[in-house]
Amino acid sequence: MNRKMNIAVVHGGTSSESAISTQNAGYIAKSLEENGHVVSLLEFDESIYTNLQKSRPQLVFIAVQGKYHGDGTMQSICEHLRLPYTGSKATAAAIINDKCICKKVCACHGIRTPEFIYVNKQEFFSTSKEELLEEIEKVMPYPVVAKAITQGGSYGIEYIQSREDYEKIAQTFKFDDEIIIERFIKGKFVTTSILEIEKVPTALPTLLCENLIGEQEELVLCNKRVTAKEAEISAQLKKELEKVSIDVFKIFNAKNYARIDYMLEEKTKIPYFIEINAVPGLTPDDSFFPQAAEKYGISLNNLVEIIVENEL
């Protein structure tokens, strides 16, 4: 691509993922500049609408994540200003950011996902302890995981090993007013990244995270450096994960790029859908997506350029 553009990279904000977003944006901006684009870094704050309205970039590269940021909020601002932007559109991003809706949709399409119940803050604090425990136990065995439905990374996650851990559920409401309580899958964390290459959703190599093995303290993406390697799985399972991931990408009307996470059950090796991420990180050493792209033969600079080209 010879066309050089004026691109705004939007990052930061007030979500729990703000610092990660800003780090991510730095790498994106560097790659864009090395590719010859004119880049401005814009903080997601109360001035973002005005700043974009004044600067009128040719493209907005969305690097914000989390509730009220990459959940359709930033996308909606761009749509209102009629500015092209990267990634899934506003409605799709909002749906993808809701773990509860995602699991329900996947289940309707026959995609395996751990059993769960939905609980909102008002219900939790007005329902008796025994009543909620009975509801959990009716649906799934212990251990279970309580998750804030709109948080990424390891934010708003609590491991509930038994009835005695009931009080830990309340901790998740510090991050969101809505949570899911989900059956814990003991096994290995694997992830498949989807990138539109020449507008065709393409599965990049499935990665296994070496320091996330489905143990009590290692449930989800930690806020430390991620060590990933190409998953050593059967050709049949590899094919299944690629197909399911592309299906999920299409079901949610995701665009450009996304990442789909699974837990691979320890004994059966059955994959369970955990979540889809509409704005996956692109930090080389800390994010799965660029590592998967590299194993596919795509450098970070080329990856960023493909994402830009997909919006033209």
C-alpha positions as a Python dict, from the first residue, in 0.01 Angstrom:
ca = {
    (1, 'M'): (0, 0, 0),
    (2, 'N'): (143, 336, -107),
    (3, 'R'): (-119, 559, 49),
    (4, 'K'): (9, 738, 359),
    (5, 'M'): (-254, 858, 602),
    (6, 'N'): (-319, 1087, 894),
    (7, 'I'): (-410, 840, 1169),
    (8, 'A'): (-520, 905, 1528),
    (9, 'V'): (-450, 631, 1782),
    (10, 'V'): (-697, 660, 2071),
    (11, 'H'): (-586, 510, 2403),
    (12, 'G'): (-607, 531, 2782),
    (13, 'G'): (-924, 647, 2951),
    (14, 'T'): (-1050, 550, 3294),
    (15, 'S'): (-1113, 176, 3255),
    (16, 'S'): (-915, -81, 3453),
    (17, 'E'): (-726, -155, 3130),
    (18, 'S'): (-613, 205, 3074),
    (19, 'A'): (-241, 152, 3136),
    (20, 'I'): (-234, -154, 2911),
    (21, 'S'): (-416, 44, 2643),
    (22, 'T'): (-160, 325, 2654),
    (23, 'Q'): (131, 82, 2629),
    (24, 'N'): (-42, -90, 2339),
    (25, 'A'): (-98, 244, 2162),
    (26, 'G'): (272, 327, 2181),
    (27, 'Y'): (365, 18, 1981),
    (28, 'I'): (85, 77, 1731),
    (29, 'A'): (193, 440, 1678),
    (30, 'K'): (557, 338, 1631),
    (31, 'S'): (463, 80, 1367),
    (32, 'L'): (236, 324, 1187),
    (33, 'E'): (511, 588, 1177),
    (34, 'E'): (764, 335, 1050),
    (35, 'N'): (513, 253, 777),
    (36, 'G'): (514, 620, 676),
    (37, 'H'): (187, 742, 828),
    (38, 'V'): (141, 1068, 1018),
    (39, 'V'): (29, 966, 1367),
    (40, 'S'): (-128, 1147, 1661),
    (41, 'L'): (-185, 987, 2001),
    (42, 'L'): (-514, 1097, 2156),
    (43, 'E'): (-611, 1027, 2517),
    (44, 'F'): (-965, 899, 2566),
    (45, 'D'): (-1106, 1167, 2797),
    (46, 'E'): (-1387, 1423, 2806),
    (47, 'S'): (-1220, 1609, 2516),
    (48, 'I'): (-1197, 1315, 2277),
    (49, 'Y'): (-1505, 1411, 2076),
    (50, 'T'): (-1388, 1770, 2031),
    (51, 'N'): (-1029, 1667, 1955),
    (52, 'L'): (-1140, 1426, 1683),
    (53, 'Q'): (-1388, 1678, 1546),
    (54, 'K'): (-1111, 1937, 1512),
    (55, 'S'): (-834, 1710, 1381),
    (56, 'R'): (-1053, 1502, 1144),
    (57, 'P'): (-802, 1215, 1099),
    (58, 'Q'): (-840, 992, 795),
    (59, 'L'): (-859, 690, 1026),
    (60, 'V'): (-902, 630, 1399),
    (61, 'F'): (-702, 333, 1527),
    (62, 'I'): (-893, 220, 1836),
    (63, 'A'): (-667, 101, 2117),
    (64, 'V'): (-900, 167, 2412),
    (65, 'Q'): (-1031, -135, 2599),
    (66, 'G'): (-1286, -211, 2868),
    (67, 'K'): (-1625, -80, 2977),
    (68, 'Y'): (-1727, 264, 2840),
    (69, 'H'): (-1425, 254, 2609),
    (70, 'G'): (-1376, -26, 2354),
    (71, 'D'): (-1721, -169, 2421),
    (72, 'G'): (-1887, 29, 2144),
    (73, 'T'): (-1846, 367, 2314),
    (74, 'M'): (-1543, 483, 2115),
    (75, 'Q'): (-1681, 320, 1804),
    (76, 'S'): (-2009, 513, 1842),
    (77, 'I'): (-1821, 842, 1878),
    (78, 'C'): (-1641, 772, 1550),
    (79, 'E'): (-1966, 681, 1379),
    (80, 'H'): (-2132, 1002, 1499),
    (81, 'L'): (-1838, 1201, 1361),
    (82, 'R'): (-1841, 990, 1044),
    (83, 'L'): (-1478, 895, 1091),
    (84, 'P'): (-1356, 554, 973),
    (85, 'Y'): (-1206, 341, 1249),
    (86, 'T'): (-1043, 3, 1302),
    (87, 'G'): (-1209, -315, 1419),
    (88, 'S'): (-1563, -428, 1487),
    (89, 'K'): (-1847, -182, 1457),
    (90, 'A'): (-2022, -29, 1759),
    (91, 'T'): (-2307, -278, 1801),
    (92, 'A'): (-2083, -581, 1754),
    (93, 'A'): (-1821, -441, 1994),
    (94, 'A'): (-2088, -381, 2260),
    (95, 'I'): (-2222, -736, 2233),
    (96, 'I'): (-1874, -889, 2228),
    (97, 'N'): (-1781, -700, 2546),
    (98, 'D'): (-2065, -868, 2739),
    (99, 'K'): (-1955, -1214, 2854),
    (100, 'C'): (-2309, -1319, 2944),
    (101, 'I'): (-2458, -1238, 2604),
    (102, 'C'): (-2162, -1398, 2425),
    (103, 'K'): (-2201, -1724, 2614),
    (104, 'K'): (-2576, -1734, 2548),
    (105, 'V'): (-2527, -1671, 2177),
    (106, 'C'): (-2253, -1934, 2150),
    (107, 'A'): (-2467, -2190, 2333),
    (108, 'C'): (-2753, -2122, 2089),
    (109, 'H'): (-2515, -2200, 1803),
    (110, 'G'): (-2399, -2527, 1959),
    (111, 'I'): (-2059, -2394, 2065),
    (112, 'R'): (-1939, -2543, 2394),
    (113, 'T'): (-1906, -2299, 2680),
    (114, 'P'): (-1895, -2369, 3056),
    (115, 'E'): (-2229, -2372, 3240),
    (116, 'F'): (-2302, -2045, 3417),
    (117, 'I'): (-2556, -1827, 3591),
    (118, 'Y'): (-2605, -1451, 3569),
    (119, 'V'): (-2620, -1236, 3884),
    (120, 'N'): (-2659, -860, 3913),
    (121, 'K'): (-2552, -652, 4210),
    (122, 'Q'): (-2903, -585, 4338),
    (123, 'E'): (-2992, -955, 4326),
    (124, 'F'): (-2674, -1056, 4504),
    (125, 'F'): (-2720, -824, 4799),
    (126, 'S'): (-3093, -888, 4831),
    (127, 'T'): (-3083, -1267, 4789),
    (128, 'S'): (-2999, -1492, 5081),
    (129, 'K'): (-2663, -1667, 5077),
    (130, 'E'): (-2828, -2009, 5084),
    (131, 'E'): (-3059, -1926, 4795),
    (132, 'L'): (-2774, -1818, 4566),
    (133, 'L'): (-2557, -2115, 4663),
    (134, 'E'): (-2843, -2350, 4581),
    (135, 'E'): (-2884, -2182, 4242),
    (136, 'I'): (-2512, -2228, 4169),
    (137, 'E'): (-2511, -2591, 4283),
    (138, 'K'): (-2819, -2670, 4076),
    (139, 'V'): (-2634, -2571, 3759),
    (140, 'M'): (-2271, -2673, 3814),
    (141, 'P'): (-2024, -2831, 4057),
    (142, 'Y'): (-1744, -2649, 4238),
    (143, 'P'): (-1500, -2498, 4172),
    (144, 'V'): (-1656, -2203, 3990),
    (145, 'V'): (-1533, -1865, 3872),
    (146, 'A'): (-1710, -1533, 3936),
    (147, 'K'): (-1646, -1281, 3656),
    (148, 'A'): (-1745, -921, 3596),
    (149, 'I'): (-1914, -942, 3257),
    (150, 'T'): (-1745, -643, 3092),
    (151, 'Q'): (-1388, -666, 3224),
    (152, 'G'): (-1086, -802, 3042),
    (153, 'G'): (-755, -940, 3159),
    (154, 'S'): (-759, -1063, 3517),
    (155, 'Y'): (-980, -781, 3644),
    (156, 'G'): (-1296, -870, 3835),
    (157, 'I'): (-1223, -1244, 3861),
    (158, 'E'): (-1261, -1460, 4172),
    (159, 'Y'): (-1198, -1833, 4213),
    (160, 'I'): (-1468, -1999, 4425),
    (161, 'Q'): (-1352, -2340, 4543),
    (162, 'S'): (-1645, -2421, 4770),
    (163, 'R'): (-1934, -2274, 4970),
    (164, 'E'): (-1679, -2133, 5214),
    (165, 'D'): (-1558, -1889, 4946),
    (166, 'Y'): (-1900, -1729, 4904),
    (167, 'E'): (-1789, -1387, 5030),
    (168, 'K'): (-1532, -1363, 4749),
    (169, 'I'): (-1815, -1326, 4498),
    (170, 'A'): (-1887, -978, 4634),
    (171, 'Q'): (-1537, -865, 4527),
    (172, 'T'): (-1631, -891, 4159),
    (173, 'F'): (-1897, -622, 4203),
    (174, 'K'): (-1619, -369, 4257),
    (175, 'F'): (-1563, -392, 3882),
    (176, 'D'): (-1916, -424, 3746),
    (177, 'D'): (-2280, -433, 3853),
    (178, 'E'): (-2331, -755, 3659),
    (179, 'I'): (-2139, -1081, 3684),
    (180, 'I'): (-2150, -1440, 3571),
    (181, 'I'): (-2063, -1739, 3786),
    (182, 'E'): (-1916, -2001, 3558),
    (183, 'R'): (-1800, -2361, 3594),
    (184, 'F'): (-1423, -2369, 3627),
    (185, 'I'): (-1251, -2572, 3357),
    (186, 'K'): (-926, -2723, 3478),
    (187, 'G'): (-688, -2741, 3187),
    (188, 'K'): (-487, -2523, 2955),
    (189, 'F'): (-562, -2179, 2817),
    (190, 'V'): (-549, -2163, 2437),
    (191, 'T'): (-635, -1876, 2207),
    (192, 'T'): (-699, -1839, 1836),
    (193, 'S'): (-658, -1503, 1667),
    (194, 'I'): (-860, -1414, 1359),
    (195, 'L'): (-732, -1160, 1108),
    (196, 'E'): (-903, -1056, 787),
    (197, 'I'): (-643, -1107, 514),
    (198, 'E'): (-762, -964, 183),
    (199, 'K'): (-1100, -930, 359),
    (200, 'V'): (-1119, -1304, 437),
    (201, 'P'): (-1130, -1407, 809),
    (202, 'T'): (-817, -1616, 858),
    (203, 'A'): (-718, -1817, 1165),
    (204, 'L'): (-365, -1750, 1287),
    (205, 'P'): (-179, -2027, 1475),
    (206, 'T'): (-352, -2130, 1798),
    (207, 'L'): (-136, -2043, 2097),
    (208, 'L'): (-107, -2203, 2437),
    (209, 'C'): (-10, -1976, 2724),
    (210, 'E'): (262, -2150, 2924),
    (211, 'N'): (203, -1955, 3245),
    (212, 'L'): (-175, -2000, 3238),
    (213, 'I'): (-264, -2359, 3309),
    (214, 'G'): (-607, -2334, 3464),
    (215, 'E'): (-495, -2342, 3823),
    (216, 'Q'): (-644, -2141, 4109),
    (217, 'E'): (-417, -1837, 4079),
    (218, 'E'): (-380, -1854, 3702),
    (219, 'L'): (-731, -1839, 3564),
    (220, 'V'): (-700, -1577, 3296),
    (221, 'L'): (-460, -1331, 3141),
    (222, 'C'): (-233, -1209, 3412),
    (223, 'N'): (-99, -854, 3409),
    (224, 'K'): (251, -984, 3360),
    (225, 'R'): (447, -1079, 3053),
    (226, 'V'): (266, -1349, 2862),
    (227, 'T'): (469, -1650, 2753),
    (228, 'A'): (297, -1824, 2465),
    (229, 'K'): (391, -2097, 2223),
    (230, 'E'): (215, -2260, 1933),
    (231, 'A'): (-19, -2516, 2086),
    (232, 'E'): (95, -2876, 2046),
    (233, 'I'): (-244, -3024, 1968),
    (234, 'S'): (-376, -3281, 1724),
    (235, 'A'): (-443, -3179, 1366),
    (236, 'Q'): (-811, -3255, 1425),
    (237, 'L'): (-833, -3026, 1730),
    (238, 'K'): (-637, -2755, 1550),
    (239, 'K'): (-884, -2770, 1262),
    (240, 'E'): (-1179, -2762, 1503),
    (241, 'L'): (-1048, -2455, 1688),
    (242, 'E'): (-982, -2272, 1363),
    (243, 'K'): (-1330, -2350, 1231),
    (244, 'V'): (-1508, -2262, 1556),
    (245, 'S'): (-1308, -1939, 1589),
    (246, 'I'): (-1397, -1826, 1238),
    (247, 'D'): (-1760, -1922, 1307),
    (248, 'V'): (-1759, -1716, 1630),
    (249, 'F'): (-1601, -1423, 1445),
    (250, 'K'): (-1883, -1433, 1189),
    (251, 'I'): (-2164, -1501, 1439),
    (252, 'F'): (-2081, -1182, 1629),
    (253, 'N'): (-2026, -987, 1307),
    (254, 'A'): (-1671, -906, 1418),
    (255, 'K'): (-1459, -713, 1170),
    (256, 'N'): (-1091, -683, 1082),
    (257, 'Y'): (-939, -868, 1377),
    (258, 'A'): (-1038, -1038, 1703),
    (259, 'R'): (-917, -1304, 1945),
    (260, 'I'): (-1114, -1601, 2075),
    (261, 'D'): (-1013, -1768, 2404),
    (262, 'Y'): (-1075, -2123, 2519),
    (263, 'M'): (-997, -2355, 2807),
    (264, 'L'): (-880, -2697, 2692),
    (265, 'E'): (-1015, -2944, 2947),
    (266, 'E'): (-731, -3140, 3106),
    (267, 'K'): (-860, -3497, 3068),
    (268, 'T'): (-1089, -3486, 2766),
    (269, 'K'): (-899, -3220, 2565),
    (270, 'I'): (-1238, -3069, 2482),
    (271, 'P'): (-1220, -2692, 2414),
    (272, 'Y'): (-1467, -2463, 2590),
    (273, 'F'): (-1532, -2112, 2457),
    (274, 'I'): (-1451, -1852, 2723),
    (275, 'E'): (-1472, -1517, 2544),
    (276, 'I'): (-1405, -1315, 2231),
    (277, 'N'): (-1201, -994, 2238),
    (278, 'A'): (-1289, -727, 1978),
    (279, 'V'): (-986, -506, 2057),
    (280, 'P'): (-701, -749, 2127),
    (281, 'G'): (-372, -604, 2243),
    (282, 'L'): (-85, -563, 1997),
    (283, 'T'): (206, -525, 2241),
    (284, 'P'): (467, -772, 2106),
    (285, 'D'): (587, -927, 2433),
    (286, 'D'): (262, -907, 2629),
    (287, 'S'): (-13, -986, 2378),
    (288, 'F'): (-115, -1305, 2205),
    (289, 'F'): (-227, -1150, 1877),
    (290, 'P'): (110, -1021, 1748),
    (291, 'Q'): (278, -1342, 1865),
    (292, 'A'): (30, -1549, 1662),
    (293, 'A'): (78, -1319, 1363),
    (294, 'E'): (455, -1357, 1386),
    (295, 'K'): (422, -1737, 1381),
    (296, 'Y'): (206, -1695, 1071),
    (297, 'G'): (486, -1490, 913),
    (298, 'I'): (345, -1140, 970),
    (299, 'S'): (560, -882, 1150),
    (300, 'L'): (405, -623, 1381),
    (301, 'N'): (452, -347, 1123),
    (302, 'N'): (285, -558, 855),
    (303, 'L'): (8, -660, 1095),
    (304, 'V'): (-74, -299, 1178),
    (305, 'E'): (-72, -215, 806),
    (306, 'I'): (-312, -500, 727),
    (307, 'I'): (-548, -371, 997),
    (308, 'V'): (-532, -23, 839),
    (309, 'E'): (-584, -155, 485),
    (310, 'N'): (-888, -352, 597),
    (311, 'E'): (-1065, -24, 671),
    (312, 'L'): (-1004, 131, 327),
}
